[in-house]
């Protein structure tokens, strides 16, 4: 999309609104329709999309995010669970086919299963649709597991810009910005102090760490 100065008062931002999708931290704050169908289709209606295609596009988006079209299309968004409401908000942001998707703390107040399900959906969205996702979070474990690039802000300014494999070397920057080190990072840091073979920096995801430990164990037994 290239660079675009959105603060320029003479700029027409109409086209930009169709290029960027945004999901609020609390999706109930962005509900605009009386029912799920109206809420999801609002973005298309705002951009004067043809009425005859609305139903098929809304159904497609709902199925993609794991919602039953027939079951909840006429239901009020406020009668849904928190996880369902987040999926409705995500479907509404995706229906205009944005090139960039901004998610503000999307897993807040979700139970562990709901958090994993939503993160898996977001990962699938990035891999299948090739959408650039800007994921705002205070959970370092989520960033390590799913991000390709981590940008840390401190008092409104960028204090660190790194790949996940660089996190261990930049822990001081993260702690200064108020980000809590994860149990996994603490384990890696302490293990590297006592193990004869260091755990490499690219081992940041949970399954990678498990696989690496199993590999070291088998190697030590000569397997």
C-alpha positions in Angstrom: 0.0 0.0 0.0 3.0 2.3 0.5 3.4 5.1 3.0 0.4 7.4 3.7 0.3 10.3 6.1 -3.1 9.9 7.7 -2.7 13.1 9.8 -2.6 15.4 6.8 -5.8 17.4 7.0 -6.4 17.6 3.3 -6.0 13.8 2.7 -9.1 11.8 1.6 -9.1 8.8 3.9 -12.1 7.1 2.3 -10.1 4.6 0.3 -7.8 3.9 3.3 -10.8 2.8 5.4 -11.4 -0.1 3.0 -7.8 -1.1 3.1 -7.6 -1.4 6.9 -9.7 -3.6 9.2 -9.8 -2.9 13.0 -11.1 -4.9 15.9 -11.5 -3.1 19.2 -10.2 -4.5 22.5 -13.8 -4.7 23.6 -15.8 -5.7 20.5 -19.1 -4.6 22.1 -17.8 -1.0 21.7 -18.0 -1.4 17.9 -21.4 -3.0 17.5 -23.4 -1.0 15.0 -26.2 -3.5 13.9 -29.3 -4.7 15.7 -28.4 -8.2 14.7 -25.3 -10.2 13.7 -26.1 -10.0 9.9 -26.4 -6.2 10.0 -23.4 -5.8 12.1 -21.1 -7.9 9.9 -22.5 -6.4 6.6 -22.2 -2.8 7.8 -18.8 -2.3 6.3 -20.0 -3.4 2.8 -23.1 -1.3 3.1 -21.0 1.7 4.0 -19.0 1.3 0.8 -22.2 0.9 -1.2 -21.7 -2.8 -2.0 -24.4 -4.5 -4.2 -27.2 -5.7 -2.0 -27.6 -9.0 -3.8 -24.2 -10.3 -2.8 -24.5 -9.4 0.9 -26.0 -12.7 2.2 -23.4 -14.9 0.5 -20.5 -12.7 1.7 -21.8 -12.5 5.3 -22.3 -16.3 5.3 -18.8 -16.8 3.9 -17.2 -14.6 6.6 -19.2 -16.2 9.4 -18.2 -19.7 8.3 -14.6 -18.6 8.0 -14.5 -17.4 11.7 -16.4 -20.4 12.9 -19.9 -19.1 13.4 -23.2 -20.7 12.2 -24.9 -18.4 9.7 -28.4 -19.9 10.2 -28.1 -20.1 13.9 -27.1 -16.6 14.9 -27.5 -14.3 11.9 -30.7 -12.7 13.3 -29.5 -12.7 16.9 -28.4 -9.6 18.7 -24.7 -9.4 19.1 -25.2 -8.6 22.8 -26.8 -12.0 23.3 -23.6 -13.8 22.2 -20.8 -15.1 24.3 -17.7 -12.9 24.5 -15.8 -15.3 22.2 -18.6 -15.3 19.6 -18.8 -11.5 19.8 -15.1 -11.3 19.0 -15.6 -13.5 16.0 -18.5 -11.3 14.8 -16.2 -8.3 15.1 -13.5 -10.1 13.2 -15.9 -11.1 10.4 -17.1 -7.5 10.2 -13.5 -6.3 9.8 -12.6 -8.9 7.2 -15.7 -8.6 5.0 -14.3 -5.5 3.1 -11.2 -7.6 2.2 -8.6 -5.4 3.9 -4.9 -5.6 3.3 -4.1 -4.8 6.9 -5.9 -6.0 10.0 -5.3 -4.4 13.4 -6.3 -6.4 16.4 -6.3 -4.6 19.8 -5.8 -7.1 22.6 -8.1 -9.7 21.0 -7.8 -12.3 23.6 -8.7 -10.1 26.6 -11.2 -11.8 29.0 -11.3 -15.0 27.0 -10.9 -18.4 28.7 -7.8 -20.4 27.8 -9.6 -22.5 25.2 -11.2 -19.4 23.7 -7.8 -17.7 23.6 -6.1 -20.7 21.8 -9.0 -21.0 19.3 -9.0 -17.3 18.4 -5.2 -17.2 18.0 -5.3 -20.3 15.8 -7.9 -18.6 13.7 -5.8 -15.5 13.4 -2.8 -17.6 12.4 -4.8 -19.3 9.7 -6.0 -16.0 8.4 -2.5 -14.7 8.0 -1.3 -17.9 6.4 -4.2 -18.5 4.0 -5.2 -14.9 3.1 -1.8 -13.3 3.4 -3.1 -10.3 5.3 -0.7 -8.2 7.2 -1.8 -8.4 10.9 -0.8 -5.8 13.5 -1.4 -7.6 16.8 -1.5 -5.4 19.9 -0.8 -7.3 23.1 0.8 -7.2 26.5 1.2 -11.0 26.4 4.8 -11.8 25.4 3.9 -15.5 25.1 1.4 -14.7 22.3 4.0 -12.6 20.5 6.6 -15.3 20.7 4.3 -18.0 19.5 2.7 -16.1 16.6 4.6 -13.0 15.6 7.2 -12.7 12.9 8.3 -9.3 14.2 7.9 -7.7 17.6 7.8 -3.9 18.1 7.9 -2.6 21.7 6.5 0.8 22.5 7.5 2.7 25.6 5.7 6.0 26.4 4.5 6.2 22.9 7.8 5.7 21.2 9.4 2.6 19.7 11.9 1.2 22.2 12.7 -2.1 20.5 12.1 -3.7 17.1 13.2 -7.3 16.8 12.5 -10.8 15.6 11.3 -13.4 18.2 14.7 -15.1 18.0 16.3 -11.9 19.3 14.1 -11.6 22.4 16.5 -13.2 24.9 19.2 -10.7 24.0 16.8 -7.8 24.4 15.1 -8.8 27.7 16.3 -5.5 29.3 14.4 -3.5 26.7 11.3 -5.5 27.3 11.4 -5.3 31.0 11.9 -1.6 30.9 8.8 -1.3 28.8 6.8 -3.2 31.5 6.5 -6.5 29.7 6.7 -9.5 32.0 9.1 -12.3 31.0 7.3 -15.6 30.3 8.0 -18.9 32.2 9.3 -20.3 28.9 11.9 -17.5 28.6 12.9 -17.9 32.2 13.4 -21.6 31.7 15.6 -21.0 28.6 17.7 -18.4 30.3 18.3 -20.6 33.4 18.9 -23.8 31.2 21.5 -21.9 29.2 23.4 -21.2 32.4 23.9 -24.9 33.2 23.5 -26.9 30.0 26.7 -27.7 28.1 24.8 -27.0 24.9 22.8 -23.8 24.7 19.2 -23.6 23.6 19.4 -21.6 20.3 17.7 -18.2 20.0 15.3 -19.4 17.3 13.7 -21.9 19.8 11.0 -19.5 21.0 7.7 -21.4 20.4 6.4 -23.9 22.9 6.5 -26.9 20.6 10.0 -25.9 19.4 11.3 -26.0 22.9 9.6 -29.3 23.7 11.1 -30.8 20.5 14.5 -29.4 21.2 14.6 -30.8 24.8 13.5 -34.2 23.5 16.3 -34.0 20.9 18.9 -33.2 23.6 17.7 -36.0 25.8 17.8 -38.6 23.0 21.2 -37.3 22.0 22.5 -37.7 25.5 21.4 -41.3 25.5 23.0 -42.0 22.1 19.7 -42.6 20.3 
